[in-house]
Amino acid sequence: MSANYSSGKLEKLLIYSFTDRQFQVKDAEQKNKPAFVAPINPESFTKNFKIEHDVQRPHGTGSAEVKFKSTAPEELKLEFILDGTATMEGYWNEYKDKPVYEQLKIFMDCAYNYKGDIHRPNFLLIIWGSEIKFRCVLTNLDVNYTLFKPDGTPLRARLSATFLDYQSREQRIAEDNPASPDLTHHRIIKQGDRLDLLTYSIYNDSKYFMQVARANGLGSIKKIKPGNELYFPPFNKNEI
């Protein structure tokens, strides 16, 4: 897992940090480099998949009814070794002469520390060769110090980190159900489009076309022109 065997080149696990939910704006201090490089690649990684169910036990029956609720976000679990002895073979050169606390700070700044400008820690992209490309956020971190100088200064630490798959709201909407009538939609008008037919395509019912017209400030349903954008808001069908 830690090497690209087709080329014989060792591929380091890399973590990039972003300040936006769309993973477009890298952390200001990162520039074009990864925010964190695994000094020694993990020996393994664990992926966790979970389906959540609602278990109901109807009164008077002995069996439970299991109903699907949702698919939980995927988890990725990794362990990193941080070493300050400068004796481990294959250790990342840029970290080799740094004490453990400095290496830990690099990881914490990348994945854990609160960022005042976005009011949360960074969004992360983990890349490891062709095996992993994972957009995520850090959810749990255990730091276990295992080797010390005589004065108590840590010389080695093992980081056990759990990352949770992260998708922006826009991405979830697109993947889960891009035509859901409970979501906001936008359409660019094409030649021959009709408001009632567009309304039907969104809500599976054309009776909401007057509400759509009002939401878009249209004085007449005939005043839709090719190239214009129409907004189709979610409606509470019980109130219409």
N, C-alpha and C positions, 0 to 999 in steps of 0.2 A: 504494500500500500504506500510505502514511503518513497518509492522510486518509480521513475518512468522507465520500464524495462525495455521499451522499444528503442529508446535512444541511449539508455545507460546513464542518464543524467538524474541526479538526486533532485527531487522536487520538494522544496520546503512548503510547509503549511503556512499560508498567508492569511492575515485578517486585515481587511480594509474597513475604515469607519466613515460613516456618512452622517450628515446633520439633517437630511430630509427623508421623508417616508418613501419617496420614489427612488432612492439610492442614486441620485444624480450629483449631489453636492458633497464633495469629500471634506472631511475635517480640515480646518485651515492649516493646522500644523503638519498635515500629512503630505501635501503636495502630490507628487506622482509616485510616492513610495507606499508600500503597505504600512499600516499603522503598527502592526505587530507581526514578527516572523517567529515561528516556533524554533527555538534554538536547536532542539532535538525533536524530530518528528514523533508524534504519538505512536506507541506500539500498536494501537488499535483504536477504533472508534465505535460508538454504539448509537444506533438510531432507534428511537422509540415511536411507535405508532399506536394511537388509541382511538377507539370509537366509543362515544358516550351514549348511554341508553337511559331511558326513564323506566324504572321498574315499578310497576303498580300491582298491588294485590287487591283485586276486587273483593268487597265484603261477602263473606259466605262461601268463598272458593278457596281451594287449597293450592292452586297454581298461580304463578305470577305472570303478568302480561308485560312483555319487554318491547318497548317502543324506541325506535331510533331517535336520538336527539340531534347529534352533530358529530362530525369528525374533528377530533382535537388536533391542533397544530402539531406538526412533527417536532420531535426533540432530537438534538444531537449532543452526545456527551463525549468530551475529550479530556485527556490528561496531558499536561505540559510539565517538563522538568526544567527548572531554572537552577543553574549551577554557577557558583562563584569561585571554584577552585582552579579554573583554567586547565583542567586535566582531562576533560571528557572529549573523546575523539569525535570529530565531525560537528563540533559545536559551532553555531553561527558566529562568524568572525566579529561582527559589529557588537555582539553582546559579550564576547569572550573575556574582555578585560573589565567589564562592568560588575560591580557587586550585585548580589541578589536583590537588594532593595531597589536598586535602579532599574533592573530588568522587570521587577514586579510593577514598578511605577509605570513603565511603558505599557504593560498590559492593562493596568487599571485605567490609565488615561484613554486608552483605545476603547475599552469595552464596558467599564464599570462606573467611572466617575461622572457625576452630574455636570451637565453642560448648561451654564446659565443662559446662553443665547437661544437654546431650543427647549429649555426647561425639562430636560430628561437626559439620560445617557445616550450615546450614539447608537445608530442603526449599523449593523455589521454585515459584511460579506466575507464568508470564509471560503477560500479556494485552496484545494489540495490536488494538484495534478489534474487528471481527468475524472477522479473519483468523487470529489465534493465541490459543489458550487452552491452555497447555502446562504440565503438572505435571512437574517435572524436578529434577535436581541439576546443579550445575556440574561439568564434568569436565576442562576445559582453559581456560586464560586466558593470552593473550599481551598484554603492554603495550608498545606502541611509541611512544616519545617523539619528537616530530617538530619541536618549536619551543621555543626556550629564551630566557631573559633573558641579558644579558651575563654574569651571575654563575653561569650554569648551571642556574638554577631552571627546571623544565619549564613551558612555557606551553600546550602542547597534547599530547594523547596519544590514540592509537587503541587501543581494546581489542578484541581478537578473542577471542570467548568461544564455547565449545561446551557445550551443555546436553544431558543425556541424559534421555530420557523415564523417569519414575519412577512405578511403581505399588506400592502396599503389597502385602504377601503376600496379604492377604484379597481385595484387588481382583483380583490375578492369578488366584487360585483361582476366583473367581466367573466371570471372563471366559474362562479357559482350559477348564475342565471342572468345573462345579459339582457333578457327580454322581460324581466320581472315587472309586473304592473305596480308593485309597491315601491319602486325606485324612480328616481328622476331620470328622464331621458331627453336627449336633444336630437333633432333631426334637421338636416339641410334639405330644403324643399327642392324637388326636381320637377321638370316640366311634366305636367299631367297629374301631379299629386293632388289628392283631395283630402280635406281635413277629416272628414268622417272615416275614410279608409285608413288614414294614418292613425287615427284614434283607435280604430278597431285592431290594428296591428300591434299597438302597445298594450291596450287594456283588454283585448279580446271582447270588446263591446264598443259599439260606435256611439252609444248614448251620451258619452262624456264629452262630445266634441264642443258643446257650448261652453263647458267649464274650461277646456283647453283654450278656446278662443278668448275667454275673459282673462285667463292667466297670461296670455300673450298680448293683451291690449288690442285685440282685433275687433273693429266695429262691425265687420261682416266676415262670414266664413269664406267668402269668395276672395278676400284680400290676402291670399297667400301667394307669394311670388317666388319663382325659381331663384335659388341662391340665398334666400332668407333662412334664418334658423328659428325653429320652433321649439318651445320648452314644454315638455309633458311632465307635470308634477305628479307625485303619488297622491291618490285620492282615497279617502275613507268611503268605500262603496256603500256602507250602511247609512251614510249621511247624505247620499246623493239621490 
